[in-house]
Amino acid sequence: MDKLGIIGAGNMGKAILSGVLAKGVFKKENVFVFDPYKEGLKKVEEDFGVNITDDPKEVVKNADAVLIAVKPHLFKGAMEPIKGDFDGKVLISIVAATSIADIESVVGSGVKVVRTMPNTPALVGEGMSAVCKNDNVTDEELDEVLKIYNSFGKAEVVEEGMFDVVTGLSGSGPAYCFMFLEALADAAVAQGMPRAKAYKFAGQLLLGSAKMMLDTGKHPGELKDMVCSPGGTTIAAVEALEANGFRAAAMAGVKAATEKSIAMGKK
């Protein structure tokens, strides 16, 4: 894949664009972008130096792979003028609650379709994305798509049946993390720490802890035990968290988001 098209230049579309250009996956002269919002489209041209157009058919015509980055309720309308133009091209979708079968029902079963689920930390180059494909996509083409997604974070190939769980965990998960960060900072403020410092301490705490787990490959329970000295402050905090349903609440949140994703996909 040498040329990339993007339909939809919202936050996620721009995050992906930023990643592929920064990592050199595509050259800016080989990227073509359409968005119906003309002012936003012009800003994309100014910020990234890519090709913009007011005709989505031009995007598909010039690209080897086309990223569809629109809201679910706008998907069918966005695809209407281009649905017959994907012969030999790879259609990459980030459209939530829209299965490969849903996409094929619009563009046809012969089109190469890759369904993906990135999350908002892609905006700072630390996204986590799930990727799956239909049978028309070759392994080599899938590898090219993974290069795109690894340019703004990390990506894993998963079975499409796991996408609702991915939504419940990493898709919706940033909100859980931000709630936890806010609660930690509020607690520190209540104990006398200035709020700006509380947010900085809490943010670096989550960033460093997540990196420690990923880099060491150790089970999070083992890493927790490393901090918990007998009779110390940390085990007292762990006891209080457990008494207030900390882990049960986190599990319930992921379950609720997963079930909502399943229900949305059935509509």
C-alpha positions as CSV (number, residue, x, y, z in Angstrom):
1,M,0.0,0.0,0.0
2,D,1.5,3.3,-1.1
3,K,-1.5,5.6,-1.1
4,L,-4.0,6.1,1.7
5,G,-7.4,7.7,1.6
6,I,-9.4,9.0,4.6
7,I,-13.1,9.6,4.6
8,G,-13.8,11.6,7.8
9,A,-11.3,14.0,9.3
10,G,-12.6,14.1,12.8
11,N,-10.4,13.5,15.9
12,M,-9.7,9.9,15.2
13,G,-9.1,10.4,11.5
14,K,-6.6,13.1,12.3
15,A,-4.9,11.0,15.0
16,I,-4.4,8.2,12.5
17,L,-3.2,10.7,9.9
18,S,-0.7,12.2,12.3
19,G,0.6,8.7,13.2
20,V,1.2,7.4,9.7
21,L,2.9,10.6,8.6
22,A,5.1,10.9,11.8
23,K,6.3,7.2,11.4
24,G,6.7,7.5,7.6
25,V,4.1,4.8,6.8
26,F,2.8,7.1,4.0
27,K,4.2,10.2,2.4
28,K,2.0,13.3,2.7
29,E,1.7,13.6,-1.1
30,N,0.2,10.1,-1.1
31,V,-2.6,10.8,1.3
32,F,-6.0,11.9,0.2
33,V,-8.7,13.2,2.6
34,F,-12.4,14.0,2.3
35,D,-14.7,15.5,4.9
36,P,-18.0,17.4,4.4
37,Y,-16.9,20.0,6.9
38,K,-15.0,22.3,4.6
39,E,-13.3,24.4,7.3
40,G,-12.0,21.3,9.1
41,L,-10.8,19.9,5.8
42,K,-8.8,23.1,5.1
43,K,-7.3,22.9,8.5
44,V,-6.1,19.3,7.7
45,E,-4.4,20.6,4.6
46,E,-2.7,23.4,6.6
47,D,-1.6,21.1,9.4
48,F,-0.5,18.1,7.5
49,G,0.1,19.1,3.9
50,V,-1.9,16.2,2.5
51,N,-4.2,16.3,-0.5
52,I,-7.8,17.3,0.2
53,T,-10.9,17.1,-2.0
54,D,-14.6,17.8,-1.7
55,D,-15.3,14.6,-3.7
56,P,-15.1,11.3,-1.8
57,K,-14.9,9.5,-5.1
58,E,-11.5,11.1,-5.8
59,V,-10.2,9.8,-2.5
60,V,-11.1,6.2,-3.4
61,K,-9.9,6.6,-6.9
62,N,-6.4,7.7,-5.8
63,A,-5.9,5.4,-2.8
64,D,-4.8,1.7,-2.3
65,A,-6.5,1.6,1.1
66,V,-9.4,3.8,2.3
67,L,-10.0,4.5,6.0
68,I,-13.7,5.1,6.8
69,A,-13.7,7.3,10.0
70,V,-17.4,8.3,10.4
71,K,-20.0,7.9,13.1
72,P,-22.2,4.8,12.8
73,H,-25.4,6.7,11.9
74,L,-23.5,8.4,9.1
75,F,-21.9,5.3,7.6
76,K,-24.5,4.4,5.0
77,G,-24.9,7.9,3.8
78,A,-21.1,8.4,3.5
79,M,-20.7,5.1,1.6
80,E,-23.5,5.8,-0.9
81,P,-21.5,7.8,-3.5
82,I,-18.5,5.4,-3.3
83,K,-19.8,2.0,-2.5
84,G,-19.1,0.7,-6.0
85,D,-15.6,2.0,-6.2
86,F,-13.6,-0.4,-4.0
87,D,-12.5,-3.0,-6.6
88,G,-9.1,-4.2,-5.6
89,K,-8.8,-1.6,-2.8
90,V,-8.8,-2.3,1.0
91,L,-11.6,-0.7,3.0
92,I,-10.5,0.0,6.6
93,S,-13.4,0.8,9.0
94,I,-13.3,2.3,12.4
95,V,-17.1,2.6,12.5
96,A,-18.3,1.5,15.9
97,A,-20.9,-1.3,16.2
98,T,-20.7,-2.0,12.5
99,S,-19.7,-5.5,11.6
100,I,-17.9,-6.8,8.5
101,A,-21.2,-8.3,7.4
102,D,-22.9,-4.8,7.9
103,I,-20.2,-3.3,5.7
104,E,-20.4,-6.0,3.1
105,S,-24.2,-5.5,2.9
106,V,-23.4,-1.9,1.7
107,V,-20.3,-2.4,-0.5
108,G,-20.7,-6.0,-1.6
109,S,-19.2,-9.3,-0.4
110,G,-16.3,-9.1,-2.9
111,V,-14.7,-6.0,-1.3
112,K,-11.6,-6.3,0.9
113,V,-12.7,-5.2,4.4
114,V,-10.7,-4.7,7.6
115,R,-12.7,-3.8,10.7
116,T,-10.8,-2.0,13.4
117,M,-11.5,-0.5,16.9
118,P,-9.0,2.1,18.0
119,N,-9.4,4.2,21.2
120,T,-8.9,7.9,22.1
121,P,-5.3,7.6,23.4
122,A,-4.5,7.4,19.6
123,L,-4.7,11.2,19.9
124,V,-1.4,11.1,21.8
125,G,0.2,8.2,19.9
126,E,-0.7,5.6,22.6
127,G,-3.8,4.0,21.1
128,M,-4.8,0.4,21.5
129,S,-6.5,-1.1,18.5
130,A,-8.2,-4.3,17.6
131,V,-8.1,-5.5,14.0
132,C,-9.9,-8.2,12.0
133,K,-10.4,-8.9,8.3
134,N,-12.7,-10.7,5.9
135,D,-11.5,-13.5,3.6
136,N,-10.8,-11.2,0.7
137,V,-7.9,-9.5,2.5
138,T,-4.5,-11.2,2.2
139,D,-2.1,-11.7,5.1
140,E,0.3,-9.2,3.4
141,E,-2.5,-6.6,3.2
142,L,-3.4,-7.2,6.9
143,D,0.3,-6.6,7.8
144,E,0.2,-3.3,6.0
145,V,-2.9,-2.3,7.9
146,L,-1.2,-3.3,11.2
147,K,1.7,-0.9,10.3
148,I,-0.8,1.9,10.0
149,Y,-2.3,1.1,13.5
150,N,1.0,0.5,15.1
151,S,2.1,4.0,14.0
152,F,-0.2,5.6,16.7
153,G,0.0,3.0,19.4
154,K,-0.3,-0.8,19.5
155,A,-2.6,-3.1,17.5
156,E,-3.7,-6.7,17.9
157,V,-5.5,-9.1,15.6
158,V,-8.6,-10.5,17.3
159,E,-11.6,-12.5,16.2
160,E,-14.5,-10.3,15.3
161,G,-16.6,-12.0,18.0
162,M,-14.4,-10.3,20.5
163,F,-15.0,-6.8,19.3
164,D,-17.8,-6.1,21.8
165,V,-15.4,-7.1,24.6
166,V,-12.7,-4.8,23.1
167,T,-15.3,-2.0,23.1
168,G,-16.0,-2.7,26.8
169,L,-12.3,-2.9,27.7
170,S,-10.2,-0.6,25.6
171,G,-12.7,1.3,23.6
172,S,-14.7,2.7,26.5
173,G,-11.8,2.1,29.0
174,P,-10.2,5.6,28.8
175,A,-13.3,6.9,30.5
176,Y,-12.7,4.5,33.4
177,C,-9.1,5.6,33.7
178,F,-10.0,9.3,33.7
179,M,-12.5,8.7,36.4
180,F,-9.9,6.8,38.5
181,L,-7.4,9.6,37.9
182,E,-9.9,12.2,38.9
183,A,-10.8,10.3,42.1
184,L,-7.1,9.8,43.0
185,A,-6.5,13.5,42.5
186,D,-9.6,14.5,44.5
187,A,-8.4,12.3,47.4
188,A,-5.0,13.9,47.3
189,V,-6.5,17.4,47.3
190,A,-8.7,16.4,50.3
191,Q,-5.4,15.5,52.0
192,G,-3.9,18.9,51.3
193,M,-2.1,18.6,47.9
194,P,-2.6,21.3,45.3
195,R,-4.8,20.1,42.5
196,A,-2.3,20.7,39.7
197,K,0.3,18.6,41.5
198,A,-2.3,15.9,42.3
199,Y,-3.2,15.5,38.6
200,K,0.5,15.3,37.7
201,F,1.2,12.6,40.4
202,A,-1.9,10.6,39.5
203,G,-1.2,10.8,35.7
204,Q,2.4,9.7,36.0
205,L,1.3,7.0,38.5
206,L,-1.0,5.3,35.9
207,L,1.4,5.9,33.0
208,G,4.4,4.4,34.9
209,S,2.4,1.5,36.3
210,A,1.0,0.5,32.9
211,K,4.5,0.7,31.3
212,M,5.9,-1.4,34.2
213,M,3.3,-4.2,33.5
214,L,3.8,-4.1,29.7
215,D,7.6,-3.9,29.8
216,T,8.2,-6.6,32.5
217,G,5.4,-8.9,31.3
218,K,4.7,-9.7,35.0
219,H,1.2,-10.5,36.2
220,P,-0.4,-7.3,37.7
221,G,-1.1,-9.3,40.9
222,E,2.6,-10.0,41.3
223,L,3.5,-6.3,40.7
224,K,0.8,-5.3,43.3
225,D,2.4,-7.7,45.8
226,M,5.8,-6.1,45.3
227,V,4.4,-2.8,46.6
228,C,2.5,-4.3,49.6
229,S,4.8,-4.6,52.6
230,P,3.5,-6.5,55.6
231,G,1.5,-4.2,57.8
232,G,2.2,-1.2,55.6
233,T,0.4,1.6,54.0
234,T,-0.3,0.0,50.6
235,I,-1.9,-3.2,52.0
236,A,-4.1,-1.0,54.1
237,A,-5.2,0.9,51.0
238,V,-5.8,-2.4,49.1
239,E,-8.0,-3.6,52.0
240,A,-10.0,-0.4,51.9
241,L,-10.4,-0.6,48.1
242,E,-11.6,-4.2,48.3
243,A,-14.1,-3.3,51.0
244,N,-15.6,-0.7,48.7
245,G,-15.9,-3.0,45.7
246,F,-13.1,-1.6,43.7
247,R,-12.4,-4.6,41.4
248,A,-16.1,-5.6,41.3
249,A,-17.0,-2.1,40.1
250,A,-14.3,-2.2,37.4
251,M,-15.5,-5.6,36.2
252,A,-19.2,-4.4,36.2
253,G,-18.2,-1.4,34.1
254,V,-16.5,-3.5,31.4
255,K,-19.5,-5.9,31.4
256,A,-22.0,-3.1,31.0
257,A,-20.1,-1.5,28.1
258,T,-19.7,-4.9,26.4
259,E,-23.4,-5.7,26.7
260,K,-24.4,-2.2,25.4
261,S,-22.1,-2.7,22.4
262,I,-23.8,-6.1,21.7
263,A,-27.2,-4.4,21.8
264,M,-26.1,-1.6,19.5
265,G,-24.8,-4.1,17.0
266,K,-28.2,-5.8,16.8
267,K,-30.1,-2.6,15.8
